[in-house]
Amino acid sequence: MAKKSPTPGGAPLGARRGWAGLPFLTPGTLVLALFVFVPLVLVTTYAFFKRGRFGGVVYTFTLDNFARLADPLYLNVIATSIGTALIVTVLAVALGYPTALVIVRLPPKWRTLALVAVLLPFWTNFLIRTYAWILLLNNAGWINQGLQAVGIIDEPLKMLYTQPAVIIGLLYMYLPLMVLPLYASLSSQDAQLTEAATNLGSSPFRVFRTITLPLSVPGLLTGCVFVFVPAMSNFVIPELLGGGKTVLIGNLIRDQFLKARDWPFGAALALVLTILLVALIFAQQTASRRVTEGPRERKVKRNA
């Protein structure tokens, strides 16, 4: 049945509502098209061309840029990037989940203060925070001075320009991105479920294992993606805290564009990284949908 128009000869009400939202969607759509779609098209295009003799791009179709990715040197960089990002994500879960759980159970007044404390690092510049860690981790930094003052060590520990320093820096930068989705997921849970389970005699651990943890899986997966994606492609922290000794795929892409002037190979690396990350996001969305809709589907099938 065709939709009735409120006025003779006028457009349906639903269509008019759709057009009414167009002015609000246009600015965001233009920004996305300019800063996401256009660069993505350029990267995809350059990935299939050749590098010029003195840099630049020769517009001759080739797949050699993707074949070079099979070189053990680049495979090692990709494996190091994935391994480092996984370690950072696991540590972020280990630290972020208890933090979010404690914040949710605080009184409302203290909960707001705790959330502000979580977001506080974002109020300062990214580079300033990274240089602060250089001051802390170097041989004459506060950590070594403190350990020597209490007699735990006799000589300064070498912490700066190592892979653990890179992991610490990445964890510090992206830990709030784990805490906030977990907090949103935990705070939206129905408190009556845990109260009912407790009243029926379930232990706190069983309540957490059977109610709190399963219901927080969507937020947990979102936090994992939020931490893993930027940790894998970051190049500033490995450069400053790792001293260039820990090379991640972000450093490799930056070097191809700015130092080696091999834009096609850098574009191929960026394209492969983008595809991997998009696939990861789709996997996260699918897993979250199965967690949230699975019980409903099973209930429908059982009722049928």
Secondary structure, DSSP 8 states (H G I E B T S, - for coil): -----SSTT---HHHHHHHHTHHHHHHHHHHHIIIIIHHHHHHHHHTTSEE-TTSSEE----SHHHHGGGSHHHHHHHHHHHHHHHHHHHHHHHHHHHHHHHHHTS-HHHHHHHHHHHHGGGGS-HHHHHHHHHHHHSTTSHHHHHHHHTTS-SS----TTSHHHHHHHHHHHHHHHHHHHHHHHHHTS-HHHHHHHHHTT--HHHHIIIIIHHHTHHHHHHHHHHHHHHHHH--HHHHHTSTTSS--HHHHHHHHHHTS--HHHHHHHHHHHHHHHHHHHHHHHHHHHHHHHHHHHHHHHHH-
